[in-house]
Amino acid sequence: MKKILYTKFQNIEDIIADLAKHAAIRKALTRANLCKFWKKVAGEKFAEQSKPYSMMKGSVMVIACKTPTVAQELMLRKTQLLVKFKPYVESLDMKLTDLKFDAKKWIDEAEND
């Protein structure tokens, strides 16, 4: 039986540094960080009934909404939301050109459990 030596371990810091070299992973991490700011941008009331869903080409963020009414209300506030997003977008050195609100994308976590 061949003896296995476990001597070439890699530090987690080195693994993360290697992953961070890939543009797609950096882009995904940046987008995920931007999504964390949705609650601050939308406010408590809308953050409970909507959440970032994905990013589309052209730097468009898709927001899943609990109901079409919420989607419509957010659509009316789109300009204000983009202005509120601006400091976060700039700090992450990325672009956000538009917001799209979609009630069909909503997935309720309580139903999945």
N, CA, C and O atoms as a Tinker XYZ file with bonds, in Angstrom:
   452  protein
     1  N      0.835000   -1.188000    0.000000    73     2
     2  CA     0.000000    0.000000    0.000000    64     1     3
     3  C      0.878000    1.249000    0.000000    63     2     4     5
     4  O      1.846000    1.350000    0.755000    81     3
     5  N      0.519000    2.195000   -0.862000    73     3     6
     6  CA     1.295000    3.410000   -1.009000    64     5     7
     7  C      0.999000    4.371000    0.133000    63     6     8     9
     8  O     -0.158000    4.620000    0.472000    81     7
     9  N      2.053000    4.901000    0.713000    73     7    10
    10  CA     1.914000    5.846000    1.816000    64     9    11
    11  C      1.653000    7.237000    1.255000    63    10    12    13
    12  O      2.355000    7.687000    0.350000    81    11
    13  N      0.645000    7.917000    1.791000    73    11    14
    14  CA     0.283000    9.253000    1.336000    64    13    15
    15  C      0.804000   10.279000    2.332000    63    14    16    17
    16  O      0.533000   10.199000    3.531000    81    15
    17  N      1.553000   11.239000    1.815000    73    15    18
    18  CA     2.066000   12.304000    2.669000    64    17    19
    19  C      1.243000   13.569000    2.452000    63    18    20    21
    20  O      1.038000   13.999000    1.317000    81    19
    21  N      0.787000   14.143000    3.517000    73    19    22
    22  CA    -0.019000   15.365000    3.463000    64    21    23
    23  C      0.831000   16.556000    3.877000    63    22    24    25
    24  O      0.671000   17.103000    4.968000    81    23
    25  N      1.723000   16.943000    3.001000    73    23    26
    26  CA     2.635000   18.022000    3.363000    64    25    27
    27  C      2.468000   19.267000    2.505000    63    26    28    29
    28  O      3.085000   20.293000    2.789000    81    27
    29  N      1.661000   19.201000    1.480000    73    27    30
    30  CA     1.514000   20.347000    0.580000    64    29    31
    31  C      0.185000   21.065000    0.803000    63    30    32    33
    32  O     -0.561000   21.323000   -0.141000    81    31
    33  N     -0.093000   21.380000    2.048000    73    31    34
    34  CA    -1.304000   22.131000    2.355000    64    33    35
    35  C     -1.133000   23.573000    1.916000    63    34    36    37
    36  O     -0.028000   24.115000    1.914000    81    35
    37  N     -2.228000   24.168000    1.553000    73    35    38
    38  CA    -2.207000   25.557000    1.120000    64    37    39
    39  C     -3.029000   26.375000    2.112000    63    38    40    41
    40  O     -4.117000   25.961000    2.512000    81    39
    41  N     -2.513000   27.522000    2.504000    73    39    42
    42  CA    -3.232000   28.405000    3.427000    64    41    43
    43  C     -4.504000   28.914000    2.773000    63    42    44    45
    44  O     -4.562000   29.071000    1.554000    81    43
    45  N     -5.519000   29.169000    3.579000    73    43    46
    46  CA    -6.777000   29.694000    3.063000    64    45    47
    47  C     -6.562000   31.063000    2.428000    63    46    48    49
    48  O     -7.228000   31.402000    1.449000    81    47
    49  N     -5.644000   31.850000    2.972000    73    47    50
    50  CA    -5.345000   33.161000    2.401000    64    49    51
    51  C     -4.815000   33.026000    0.976000    63    50    52    53
    52  O     -5.158000   33.822000    0.101000    81    51
    53  N     -3.967000   32.001000    0.745000    73    51    54
    54  CA    -3.423000   31.771000   -0.595000    64    53    55
    55  C     -4.510000   31.321000   -1.559000    63    54    56    57
    56  O     -4.514000   31.716000   -2.725000    81    55
    57  N     -5.422000   30.505000   -1.081000    73    55    58
    58  CA    -6.526000   30.028000   -1.919000    64    57    59
    59  C     -7.418000   31.191000   -2.323000    63    58    60    61
    60  O     -7.804000   31.310000   -3.486000    81    59
    61  N     -7.746000   32.049000   -1.359000    73    59    62
    62  CA    -8.589000   33.213000   -1.641000    64    61    63
    63  C     -7.883000   34.161000   -2.597000    63    62    64    65
    64  O     -8.513000   34.709000   -3.502000    81    63
    65  N     -6.586000   34.360000   -2.409000    73    63    66
    66  CA    -5.823000   35.233000   -3.304000    64    65    67
    67  C     -5.825000   34.674000   -4.727000    63    66    68    69
    68  O     -5.946000   35.433000   -5.689000    81    67
    69  N     -5.692000   33.353000   -4.869000    73    67    70
    70  CA    -5.733000   32.725000   -6.194000    64    69    71
    71  C     -7.104000   32.912000   -6.838000    63    70    72    73
    72  O     -7.203000   33.207000   -8.029000    81    71
    73  N     -8.152000   32.739000   -6.048000    73    71    74
    74  CA    -9.506000   32.910000   -6.582000    64    73    75
    75  C     -9.771000   34.354000   -6.990000    63    74    76    77
    76  O    -10.441000   34.616000   -7.989000    81    75
    77  N     -9.242000   35.277000   -6.212000    73    75    78
    78  CA    -9.478000   36.694000   -6.485000    64    77    79
    79  C     -8.800000   37.162000   -7.775000    63    78    80    81
    80  O     -9.115000   38.240000   -8.281000    81    79
    81  N     -7.885000   36.374000   -8.304000    73    79    82
    82  CA    -7.217000   36.721000   -9.559000    64    81    83
    83  C     -8.150000   36.545000  -10.756000    63    82    84    85
    84  O     -7.923000   37.132000  -11.814000    81    83
    85  N     -9.186000   35.744000  -10.590000    73    83    86
    86  CA   -10.112000   35.491000  -11.687000    64    85    87
    87  C    -11.137000   36.627000  -11.769000    63    86    88    89
    88  O    -11.801000   36.955000  -10.786000    81    87
    89  N    -11.249000   37.213000  -12.952000    73    87    90
    90  CA   -12.131000   38.367000  -13.148000    64    89    91
    91  C    -13.588000   38.039000  -12.848000    63    90    92    93
    92  O    -14.294000   38.858000  -12.259000    81    91
    93  N    -14.046000   36.862000  -13.239000    73    91    94
    94  CA   -15.447000   36.487000  -13.017000    64    93    95
    95  C    -15.770000   36.392000  -11.531000    63    94    96    97
    96  O    -16.861000   36.772000  -11.107000    81    95
    97  N    -14.843000   35.896000  -10.751000    73    95    98
    98  CA   -15.074000   35.780000   -9.307000    64    97    99
    99  C    -15.054000   37.160000   -8.659000    63    98   100   101
   100  O    -15.877000   37.445000   -7.789000    81    99
   101  N    -14.118000   38.021000   -9.075000    73    99   102
   102  CA   -14.097000   39.396000   -8.543000    64   101   103
   103  C    -15.392000   40.117000   -8.868000    63   102   104   105
   104  O    -15.945000   40.826000   -8.027000    81   103
   105  N    -15.874000   39.936000  -10.084000    73   103   106
   106  CA   -17.108000   40.584000  -10.508000    64   105   107
   107  C    -18.296000   40.084000   -9.682000    63   106   108   109
   108  O    -19.143000   40.875000   -9.266000    81   107
   109  N    -18.357000   38.772000   -9.448000    73   107   110
   110  CA   -19.450000   38.200000   -8.654000    64   109   111
   111  C    -19.408000   38.709000   -7.212000    63   110   112   113
   112  O    -20.451000   39.009000   -6.631000    81   111
   113  N    -18.225000   38.805000   -6.641000    73   111   114
   114  CA   -18.097000   39.311000   -5.267000    64   113   115
   115  C    -18.514000   40.774000   -5.179000    63   114   116   117
   116  O    -19.161000   41.180000   -4.214000    81   115
   117  N    -18.149000   41.559000   -6.172000    73   115   118
   118  CA   -18.525000   42.976000   -6.192000    64   117   119
   119  C    -20.030000   43.121000   -6.289000    63   118   120   121
   120  O    -20.625000   43.936000   -5.583000    81   119
   121  N    -20.653000   42.334000   -7.161000    73   119   122
   122  CA   -22.107000   42.393000   -7.304000    64   121   123
   123  C    -22.801000   41.950000   -6.025000    63   122   124   125
   124  O    -23.806000   42.538000   -5.624000    81   123
   125  N    -22.270000   40.916000   -5.385000    73   123   126
   126  CA   -22.861000   40.452000   -4.128000    64   125   127
   127  C    -22.767000   41.528000   -3.054000    63   126   128   129
   128  O    -23.697000   41.714000   -2.270000    81   127
   129  N    -21.644000   42.234000   -3.022000    73   127   130
   130  CA   -21.496000   43.328000   -2.060000    64   129   131
   131  C    -22.486000   44.449000   -2.344000    63   130   132   133
   132  O    -23.041000   45.033000   -1.413000    81   131
   133  N    -22.712000   44.754000   -3.609000    73   131   134
   134  CA   -23.674000   45.796000   -3.960000    64   133   135
   135  C    -25.081000   45.417000   -3.484000    63   134   136   137
   136  O    -25.830000   46.272000   -3.013000    81   135
   137  N    -25.431000   44.148000   -3.607000    73   135   138
   138  CA   -26.764000   43.682000   -3.191000    64   137   139
   139  C    -26.988000   43.852000   -1.688000    63   138   140   141
   140  O    -28.124000   44.000000   -1.237000    81   139
   141  N    -25.908000   43.830000   -0.924000    73   139   142
   142  CA   -26.030000   43.995000    0.530000    64   141   143
   143  C    -26.565000   45.375000    0.921000    63   142   144   145
   144  O    -27.098000   45.553000    2.016000    81   143
   145  N    -26.419000   46.349000    0.018000    73   143   146
   146  CA   -26.850000   47.710000    0.314000    64   145   147
   147  C    -28.313000   47.964000   -0.024000    63   146   148   149
   148  O    -28.809000   49.067000    0.206000    81   147
   149  N    -29.013000   46.979000   -0.562000    73   147   150
   150  CA   -30.404000   47.180000   -0.986000    64   149   151
   151  C    -31.272000   47.674000    0.163000    63   150   152   153
   152  O    -32.100000   48.564000   -0.029000    81   151
   153  N    -31.096000   47.112000    1.347000    73   151   154
   154  CA   -31.925000   47.500000    2.493000    64   153   155
   155  C    -31.749000   48.987000    2.825000    63   154   156   157
   156  O    -32.719000   49.675000    3.141000    81   155
   157  N    -30.524000   49.470000    2.751000    73   155   158
   158  CA   -30.272000   50.887000    3.031000    64   157   159
   159  C    -30.855000   51.783000    1.939000    63   158   160   161
   160  O    -31.371000   52.864000    2.222000    81   159
   161  N    -30.769000   51.326000    0.698000    73   159   162
   162  CA   -31.231000   52.124000   -0.428000    64   161   163
   163  C    -32.757000   52.145000   -0.490000    63   162   164   165
   164  O    -33.355000   53.210000   -0.647000    81   163
   165  N    -33.385000   50.988000   -0.369000    73   163   166
   166  CA   -34.838000   50.885000   -0.524000    64   165   167
   167  C    -35.592000   51.310000    0.728000    63   166   168   169
   168  O    -36.733000   51.764000    0.644000    81   167
   169  N    -34.968000   51.168000    1.868000    73   167   170
   170  CA   -35.654000   51.452000    3.123000    64   169   171
   171  C    -36.275000   50.180000    3.678000    63   170   172   173
   172  O    -36.506000   49.209000    2.958000    81   171
   173  N    -36.533000   50.214000    4.955000    73   171   174
   174  CA   -37.050000   49.031000    5.672000    64   173   175
   175  C    -38.339000   48.486000    5.055000    63   174   176   177
   176  O    -38.482000   47.277000    4.868000    81   175
   177  N    -39.256000   49.365000    4.748000    73   175   178
   178  CA   -40.575000   48.968000    4.227000    64   177   179
   179  C    -40.449000   48.155000    2.931000    63   178   180   181
   180  O    -41.066000   47.099000    2.794000    81   179
   181  N    -39.658000   48.649000    1.996000    73   179   182
   182  CA   -39.527000   47.965000    0.712000    64   181   183
   183  C    -38.528000   46.822000    0.749000    63   182   184   185
   184  O    -38.639000   45.887000   -0.045000    81   183
   185  N    -37.563000   46.872000    1.645000    73   183   186
   186  CA   -36.576000   45.795000    1.741000    64   185   187
   187  C    -37.219000   44.484000    2.180000    63   186   188   189
   188  O    -36.729000   43.408000    1.839000    81   187
   189  N    -38.304000   44.568000    2.926000    73   187   190
   190  CA   -39.010000   43.360000    3.358000    64   189   191
   191  C    -39.815000   42.741000    2.219000    63   190   192   193
   192  O    -40.117000   41.548000    2.252000    81   191
   193  N    -40.159000   43.527000    1.228000    73   191   194
   194  CA   -41.027000   43.058000    0.145000    64   193   195
   195  C    -40.311000   42.991000   -1.204000    63   194   196   197
   196  O    -40.943000   42.761000   -2.235000    81   195
   197  N    -38.998000   43.191000   -1.194000    73   195   198
   198  CA   -38.227000   43.120000   -2.432000    64   197   199
   199  C    -36.786000   42.751000   -2.082000    63   198   200   201
   200  O    -36.335000   42.934000   -0.951000    81   199
   201  N    -36.077000   42.225000   -3.082000    73   199   202
   202  CA   -34.671000   41.877000   -2.866000    64   201   203
   203  C    -33.974000   41.771000   -4.216000    63   202   204   205
   204  O    -34.594000   41.408000   -5.215000    81   203
   205  N    -32.679000   42.089000   -4.239000    73   203   206
   206  CA   -31.931000   41.952000   -5.486000    64   205   207
   207  C    -31.959000   40.502000   -5.960000    63   206   208   209
   208  O    -31.807000   39.571000   -5.169000    81   207
   209  N    -32.154000   40.331000   -7.255000    73   207   210
   210  CA   -32.261000   38.991000   -7.832000    64   209   211
   211  C    -31.051000   38.657000   -8.699000    63   210   212   213
   212  O    -30.459000   37.588000   -8.554000    81   211
   213  N    -30.683000   39.565000   -9.599000    73   211   214
   214  CA   -29.546000   39.304000  -10.481000    64   213   215
   215  C    -29.096000   40.603000  -11.137000    63   214   216   217
   216  O    -29.708000   41.658000  -10.970000    81   215
   217  N    -28.005000   40.490000  -11.888000    73   215   218
   218  CA   -27.518000   41.598000  -12.701000    64   217   219
   219  C    -27.581000   41.156000  -14.154000    63   218   220   221
   220  O    -27.206000   40.033000  -14.491000    81   219
   221  N    -28.062000   42.056000  -15.012000    73   219   222
   222  CA   -28.155000   41.773000  -16.436000    64   221   223
   223  C    -27.064000   42.556000  -17.173000    63   222   224   225
   224  O    -26.405000   43.427000  -16.606000    81   223
   225  N    -26.898000   42.219000  -18.446000    73   223   226
   226  CA   -25.951000   42.971000  -19.270000    64   225   227
   227  C    -26.343000   44.437000  -19.279000    63   226   228   229
   228  O    -27.520000   44.789000  -19.189000    81   227
   229  N    -25.351000   45.261000  -19.387000    73   227   230
   230  CA   -25.621000   46.694000  -19.385000    64   229   231
   231  C    -25.722000   47.262000  -17.988000    63   230   232   233
   232  O    -26.210000   48.378000  -17.812000    81   231
   233  N    -25.266000   46.511000  -16.977000    73   231   234
   234  CA   -25.277000   46.958000  -15.574000    64   233   235
   235  C    -26.685000   47.272000  -15.081000    63   234   236   237
   236  O    -26.907000   48.294000  -14.432000    81   235
   237  N    -27.627000   46.399000  -15.386000    73   235   238
   238  CA   -29.012000   46.534000  -14.937000    64   237   239
   239  C    -29.253000   45.530000  -13.805000    63   238   240   241
   240  O    -29.047000   44.328000  -13.979000    81   239
   241  N    -29.687000   46.026000  -12.657000    73   239   242
   242  CA   -29.983000   45.155000  -11.524000    64   241   243
   243  C    -31.462000   44.787000  -11.556000    63   242   244   245
   244  O    -32.334000   45.648000  -11.679000    81   243
   245  N    -31.722000   43.487000  -11.444000    73   243   246
   246  CA   -33.096000   42.993000  -11.392000    64   245   247
   247  C    -33.474000   42.834000   -9.927000    63   246   248   249
   248  O    -32.756000   42.202000   -9.153000    81   247
   249  N    -34.604000   43.413000   -9.558000    73   247   250
   250  CA   -35.104000   43.352000   -8.191000    64   249   251
   251  C    -36.373000   42.500000   -8.185000    63   250   252   253
   252  O    -37.344000   42.808000   -8.877000    81   251
   253  N    -36.353000   41.429000   -7.397000    73   251   254
   254  CA   -37.540000   40.588000   -7.249000    64   253   255
   255  C    -38.472000   41.261000   -6.250000    63   254   256   257
   256  O    -38.041000   41.694000   -5.182000    81   255
   257  N    -39.747000   41.347000   -6.602000    73   255   258
   258  CA   -40.739000   42.011000   -5.750000    64   257   259
   259  C    -41.820000   41.016000   -5.351000    63   258   260   261
   260  O    -42.205000   40.142000   -6.128000    81   259
   261  N    -42.296000   41.169000   -4.131000    73   259   262
   262  CA   -43.292000   40.253000   -3.588000    64   261   263
   263  C    -44.615000   40.329000   -4.345000    63   262   264   265
   264  O    -45.271000   39.308000   -4.553000    81   263
   265  N    -45.004000   41.521000   -4.752000    73   263   266
   266  CA   -46.266000   41.710000   -5.478000    64   265   267
   267  C    -46.053000   42.701000   -6.616000    63   266   268   269
   268  O    -45.103000   43.483000   -6.593000    81   267
   269  N    -46.929000   42.668000   -7.603000    73   267   270
   270  CA   -46.843000   43.672000   -8.676000    64   269   271
   271  C    -47.002000   45.102000   -8.158000    63   270   272   273
   272  O    -46.452000   46.041000   -8.735000    81   271
   273  N    -47.739000   45.258000   -7.091000    73   271   274
   274  CA   -47.924000   46.588000   -6.500000    64   273   275
   275  C    -46.597000   47.136000   -5.980000    63   274   276   277
   276  O    -46.283000   48.311000   -6.172000    81   275
   277  N    -45.833000   46.285000   -5.329000    73   275   278
   278  CA   -44.514000   46.700000   -4.835000    64   277   279
   279  C    -43.613000   47.050000   -6.016000    63   278   280   281
   280  O    -42.885000   48.042000   -5.976000    81   279
   281  N    -43.663000   46.231000   -7.064000    73   279   282
   282  CA   -42.858000   46.496000   -8.260000    64   281   283
   283  C    -43.213000   47.860000   -8.861000    63   282   284   285
   284  O    -42.331000   48.623000   -9.255000    81   283
   285  N    -44.496000   48.151000   -8.925000    73   283   286
   286  CA   -44.948000   49.439000   -9.482000    64   285   287
   287  C    -44.501000   50.612000   -8.604000    63   286   288   289
   288  O    -44.049000   51.638000   -9.111000    81   287
   289  N    -44.628000   50.454000   -7.312000    73   287   290
   290  CA   -44.227000   51.514000   -6.386000    64   289   291
   291  C    -42.723000   51.783000   -6.496000    63   290   292   293
   292  O    -42.296000   52.938000   -6.498000    81   291
   293  N    -41.934000   50.728000   -6.586000    73   291   294
   294  CA   -40.491000   50.894000   -6.724000    64   293   295
   295  C    -40.137000   51.504000   -8.085000    63   294   296   297
   296  O    -39.200000   52.294000   -8.199000    81   295
   297  N    -40.894000   51.127000   -9.102000    73   295   298
   298  CA   -40.661000   51.692000  -10.439000    64   297   299
   299  C    -40.835000   53.213000  -10.408000    63   298   300   301
   300  O    -40.080000   53.946000  -11.047000    81   299
   301  N    -41.831000   53.672000   -9.663000    73   299   302
   302  CA   -42.069000   55.110000   -9.549000    64   301   303
   303  C    -40.936000   55.820000   -8.793000    63   302   304   305
   304  O    -40.731000   57.024000   -8.952000    81   303
   305  N    -40.210000   55.064000   -7.977000    73   303   306
   306  CA   -39.111000   55.631000   -7.190000    64   305   307
   307  C    -37.737000   55.306000   -7.779000    63   306   308   309
   308  O    -36.717000   55.524000   -7.125000    81   307
   309  N    -37.702000   54.791000   -8.994000    73   307   310
   310  CA   -36.455000   54.315000   -9.595000    64   309   311
   311  C    -35.351000   55.371000   -9.598000    63   310   312   313
   312  O    -34.214000   55.078000   -9.228000    81   311
   313  N    -35.672000   56.579000  -10.005000    73   311   314
   314  CA   -34.660000   57.644000  -10.077000    64   313   315
   315  C    -34.065000   57.905000   -8.694000    63   314   316   317
   316  O    -32.851000   58.047000   -8.552000    81   315
   317  N    -34.922000   57.967000   -7.680000    73   315   318
   318  CA   -34.445000   58.181000   -6.310000    64   317   319
   319  C    -33.557000   57.028000   -5.851000    63   318   320   321
   320  O    -32.542000   57.246000   -5.189000    81   319
   321  N    -33.939000   55.806000   -6.203000    73   319   322
   322  CA   -33.157000   54.633000   -5.803000    64   321   323
   323  C    -31.780000   54.639000   -6.470000    63   322   324   325
   324  O    -30.778000   54.317000   -5.831000    81   323
   325  N    -31.731000   55.002000   -7.738000    73   323   326
   326  CA   -30.444000   55.062000   -8.432000    64   325   327
   327  C    -29.528000   56.125000   -7.816000    63   326   328   329
   328  O    -28.317000   55.929000   -7.720000    81   327
   329  N    -30.111000   57.237000   -7.404000    73   327   330
   330  CA   -29.325000   58.290000   -6.746000    64   329   331
   331  C    -28.788000   57.782000   -5.406000    63   330   332   333
   332  O    -27.632000   58.032000   -5.066000    81   331
   333  N    -29.617000   57.074000   -4.651000    73   331   334
   334  CA   -29.179000   56.529000   -3.364000    64   333   335
   335  C    -28.107000   55.453000   -3.543000    63   334   336   337
   336  O    -27.222000   55.313000   -2.699000    81   335
   337  N    -28.183000   54.693000   -4.635000    73   335   338
   338  CA   -27.205000   53.646000   -4.917000    64   337   339
   339  C    -25.842000   54.210000   -5.328000    63   338   340   341
   340  O    -24.819000   53.545000   -5.162000    81   339
   341  N    -25.827000   55.416000   -5.856000    73   339   342
   342  CA   -24.629000   55.987000   -6.465000    64   341   343
   343  C    -23.376000   55.920000   -5.580000    63   342   344   345
   344  O    -22.333000   55.490000   -6.072000    81   343
   345  N    -23.422000   56.322000   -4.305000    73   343   346
   346  CA   -22.195000   56.250000   -3.495000    64   345   347
   347  C    -21.683000   54.816000   -3.311000    63   346   348   349
   348  O    -20.475000   54.583000   -3.283000    81   347
   349  N    -22.599000   53.867000   -3.187000    73   347   350
   350  CA   -22.208000   52.469000   -3.012000    64   349   351
   351  C    -21.588000   51.922000   -4.297000    63   350   352   353
   352  O    -20.583000   51.213000   -4.259000    81   351
   353  N    -22.189000   52.255000   -5.416000    73   351   354
   354  CA   -21.688000   51.816000   -6.717000    64   353   355
   355  C    -20.296000   52.381000   -6.964000    63   354   356   357
   356  O    -19.402000   51.667000   -7.418000    81   355
   357  N    -20.116000   53.650000   -6.667000    73   355   358
   358  CA   -18.814000   54.284000   -6.867000    64   357   359
   359  C    -17.756000   53.701000   -5.937000    63   358   360   361
   360  O    -16.608000   53.524000   -6.344000    81   359
   361  N    -18.125000   53.403000   -4.698000    73   359   362
   362  CA   -17.148000   52.841000   -3.762000    64   361   363
   363  C    -16.703000   51.445000   -4.183000    63   362   364   365
   364  O    -15.588000   51.029000   -3.870000    81   363
   365  N    -17.563000   50.724000   -4.886000    73   363   366
   366  CA   -17.214000   49.387000   -5.377000    64   365   367
   367  C    -16.599000   49.436000   -6.776000    63   366   368   369
   368  O    -16.250000   48.400000   -7.341000    81   367
   369  N    -16.471000   50.632000   -7.327000    73   367   370
   370  CA   -15.884000   50.852000   -8.648000    64   369   371
   371  C    -16.596000   50.015000   -9.719000    63   370   372   373
   372  O    -15.973000   49.257000  -10.463000    81   371
   373  N    -17.905000   50.178000   -9.768000    73   371   374
   374  CA   -18.693000   49.489000  -10.784000    64   373   375
   375  C    -19.758000   50.421000  -11.329000    63   374   376   377
   376  O    -19.872000   51.567000  -10.895000    81   375
   377  N    -20.541000   49.926000  -12.283000    73   375   378
   378  CA   -21.602000   50.733000  -12.890000    64   377   379
   379  C    -22.961000   50.111000  -12.577000    63   378   380   381
   380  O    -23.100000   48.892000  -12.477000    81   379
   381  N    -23.942000   50.967000  -12.429000    73   379   382
   382  CA   -25.335000   50.557000  -12.306000    64   381   383
   383  C    -26.138000   51.556000  -13.126000    63   382   384   385
   384  O    -26.295000   52.713000  -12.735000    81   383
   385  N    -26.645000   51.097000  -14.266000    73   383   386
   386  CA   -27.324000   52.019000  -15.173000    64   385   387
   387  C    -28.833000   52.032000  -15.008000    63   386   388   389
   388  O    -29.481000   53.033000  -15.314000    81   387
   389  N    -29.403000   50.926000  -14.523000    73   387   390
   390  CA   -30.862000   50.859000  -14.445000    64   389   391
   391  C    -31.287000   49.811000  -13.424000    63   390   392   393
   392  O    -30.499000   48.951000  -13.030000    81   391
   393  N    -32.537000   49.896000  -13.008000    73   391   394
   394  CA   -33.159000   48.918000  -12.121000    64   393   395
   395  C    -34.394000   48.362000  -12.817000    63   394   396   397
   396  O    -35.174000   49.113000  -13.403000    81   395
   397  N    -34.569000   47.058000  -12.751000    73   395   398
   398  CA   -35.744000   46.414000  -13.321000    64   397   399
   399  C    -36.450000   45.679000  -12.185000    63   398   400   401
   400  O    -35.822000   44.925000  -11.442000    81   399
   401  N    -37.749000   45.901000  -12.054000    73   399   402
   402  CA   -38.517000   45.315000  -10.960000    64   401   403
   403  C    -39.431000   44.225000  -11.523000    63   402   404   405
   404  O    -40.172000   44.457000  -12.477000    81   403
   405  N    -39.370000   43.036000  -10.922000    73   403   406
   406  CA   -40.090000   41.887000  -11.466000    64   405   407
   407  C    -40.746000   41.082000  -10.339000    63   406   408   409
   408  O    -40.059000   40.509000   -9.493000    81   407
   409  N    -42.065000   41.047000  -10.340000    73   407   410
   410  CA   -42.796000   40.288000   -9.318000    64   409   411
   411  C    -42.742000   38.783000   -9.595000    63   410   412   413
   412  O    -42.982000   37.990000   -8.684000    81   411
   413  N    -42.438000   38.379000  -10.806000    73   411   414
   414  CA   -42.378000   36.957000  -11.149000    64   413   415
   415  C    -41.131000   36.271000  -10.598000    63   414   416   417
   416  O    -41.097000   35.043000  -10.517000    81   415
   417  N    -40.128000   37.020000  -10.226000    73   415   418
   418  CA   -38.865000   36.467000   -9.728000    64   417   419
   419  C    -38.875000   36.208000   -8.221000    63   418   420   421
   420  O    -37.937000   35.615000   -7.688000    81   419
   421  N    -39.920000   36.645000   -7.540000    73   419   422
   422  CA   -39.964000   36.528000   -6.080000    64   421   423
   423  C    -40.014000   35.068000   -5.649000    63   422   424   425
   424  O    -40.825000   34.290000   -6.152000    81   423
   425  N    -39.140000   34.704000   -4.713000    73   423   426
   426  CA   -39.143000   33.380000   -4.102000    64   425   427
   427  C    -39.192000   33.604000   -2.604000    63   426   428   429
   428  O    -38.313000   34.244000   -2.025000    81   427
   429  N    -40.226000   33.071000   -1.989000    73   427   430
   430  CA   -40.403000   33.243000   -0.547000    64   429   431
   431  C    -39.608000   32.157000    0.179000    63   430   432   433
   432  O    -39.872000   30.968000    0.000000    81   431
   433  N    -38.628000   32.569000    1.006000    73   431   434
   434  CA   -37.795000   31.609000    1.730000    64   433   435
   435  C    -38.611000   30.720000    2.656000    63   434   436   437
   436  O    -38.251000   29.561000    2.862000    81   435
   437  N    -39.691000   31.228000    3.214000    73   435   438
   438  CA   -40.521000   30.451000    4.140000    64   437   439
   439  C    -41.157000   29.259000    3.435000    63   438   440   441
   440  O    -41.353000   28.209000    4.047000    81   439
   441  N    -41.485000   29.417000    2.138000    73   439   442
   442  CA   -42.083000   28.326000    1.397000    64   441   443
   443  C    -41.082000   27.243000    1.049000    63   442   444   445
   444  O    -41.457000   26.085000    0.869000    81   443
   445  N    -39.779000   27.617000    0.949000    73   443   446
   446  CA   -38.740000   26.665000    0.586000    64   445   447
   447  C    -38.282000   25.819000    1.759000    63   446   448   449
   448  O    -37.689000   24.760000    1.551000    81   447
   449  N    -38.538000   26.253000    2.985000    73   447   450
   450  CA   -38.073000   25.516000    4.165000    64   449   451
   451  C    -38.939000   24.329000    4.487000    63   450   452
   452  O    -38.672000   23.614000    5.452000    81   451
